[in-house]
Amino acid sequence: MAYPTSVNDQITDAVTQSNVKVVAEAPAMALGSVYQTMAHSTGILFENSIAAQQQQNTLTQAATNQGVMQIYSVDTTAAAGATEKVAQTGVADNLTSLLTILSAFRQ
């Protein structure tokens, strides 16, 4: 029961009950707001990660396309010569030729 005032007791009780109800619901409302904010932030996080994955896939496809274009644009004769230089497959032929020339000088 409220303190005796010039206001009707039923009115003061109703106002007190309203205040108690608001104060009691405040933590629940605050937590609800926090949960909604966290859910929204998590949704944006996933949206950003998906966008980054899509951009990475686009870059990967572009890099692969450029590599294939470079492979197809190389002249085959130049490629064979470069492969021989890198692999040094002509060394045995060079040594055989050198050995033949040296044996010709011995005679």
Secondary structure, DSSP 8 states (H G I E B T S, - for coil): -----SS-HHHHHHHHHHHHHHHHHHHHHHHHHHHHHHHHHHHHHHHHHHHHHHHHHHHHHHHHHHHHHHHHHS-HHHHHHHHHHHHTTTHHHHHHHHHHHHHHHH-
